[in-house]
């Protein structure tokens, strides 16, 4: 168990290293106003902290830097639980509302906003559309032979397809078909939509309503939403700003990993459902993230768990600020209402 003095010294070492990216020595610590101990006392405590594995000595410096264990202790015991700032949350909520009330745009904007607030790379994962259900189908005519089918899900996901008819289709036929689709398919999961449409087409065929069969087949080809979970990336290039990623040896693995959308999506989907959580270095279980810390959280829209958002930075990231900003963004998203 650490003494109160050792706790103060460990916090000071990590805080200084987060700000400067330079090893911290006892002389530097002794000049801090919040540490009223002699350099000799600080050196002794630093030696004890090193023996405990909480700090370590780089080969080229007399100072010390936090170890992965030290960061873990810092996050678990020295980063105070952040209180939501109502004024800041309201400001962020207004910024999100100004962008859109459609889920895709909101999530993308939230990822960009979180990246701007922290200067770290962010990744946001929306829901898998196959699990969503159909909320409504609309049709917008472009001319006598073309139109746009709009498909809206219960999560605010919007898909649109342009339809080209082989010949002119009467407006009342289109109107009746859209009404049938909404009457019979609303509430159907997107993953089952093609099957259900096929069943409805078969029923119409048995009823000898050929005009509707043709129309339904055209719509069937447009509403088979087969997209995976939506992935949004914010501030990818911000990793270039970090001193730890100034060489190709450290930068290349990260960029190659984050450019593989399928693997990145799988990683986010594999994270356990939880509130804000910090994973550090090797805890991430990914070679490309061995020099990174990740702050992740589930987020909700309209009262439903919607997806996962992650903030990726160096292990030297500002954990206090990162956790605070993640909490503010999550709360702002929770309060934002989607268009229905």
C-alpha positions, 0 to 999 in steps of 0.5 A: 500500500502506498503512503500518502507521500508516495501517492502525491509523488506518483500523481506528480510524475504521471501528470508531468509526463502527460504534459511534457512527454519527458522523463521526470526527475526528483529535482523537477518534482522538488520545485513543484508547489504541491510537493514540499519534500526535499529532493533526497526524500523524493528520490527515496520514494521514487526508488520505492515506486520503481521497485513496486513497478509503478515507474521505470527508468528509460535507458537514456535518462536519469528521470522516470516515466510511468509504467503500464502498471503505474498508469493502471494504478493512476486511473483506478485510484488517482483519477477522480470520478468526473461530475457532469458539467451541465453547462458543457453538456448543454453546449455539446448537445446544441452542437449535435442538434445543429448538425442533424437529428439523423442517427448516422450524422449525429454519431459521426459528428459526436466522433469528430467533436470528441476528437476535437475536444481531446486531440485524440483519434476516435472511433464510433460504432453504430448499431448493426442495421440487421438488428433494427426494424423497419419504421416506414417506407416512403417513395419520392417520384423523380419522373414518370419512370424513376423514383427514390425509395426511402427506408427508415428504421426504428433507430433513425437509420435512413437508406435510399435507392433510386428505382428505374421502372421499365415502363410508366407506373401509375401514381395510384399503383405506387401509392397503394404499394407503399401503403401495403409495404408500411401496413405489412412490413413495419416492425420487421427486422432489417435482416428478415426484410427480404424474406418478408417482402418475398412472402408478400409478393407471393401473396399478391401473385396468388391474388393475381395482382401482377402490377403489384408483383412487379412493383414489389420486386423492384422495391425488394431489390432496393430495401434489402439493407445488408450493411454491417454496423456503421463505423465512424472515424474521427481525427485519424491524423491526430496520432501524428501530433503525439511524440510517441508516434513520430517514427514509422516503426510505431506509426505504421502498425497503428495506421494499418490496423485502423485502416482495416474497417472489418477488423476495427468493427469486430474489435469494437463489437467484441468489447463488453457492454459497459460504461466508461472504461480505460484499457492501457497498452497490452491490456488491449490485446492488440499489437498495434495498440501496445503503445496506446490507451483506449477509453471506451463507452456504450452510448444511447440515443432515444433511450436505447443502447445504440453503439460503442464509442472509443477514444485512442491515444498514447499511454501518456494520454490525459486520462482525466480530461479524456474521461471527462470529455467522454462522459460529456459526449455520452450525456449529450448524445443521451439527451439528443432526440432523433427524427422519426 
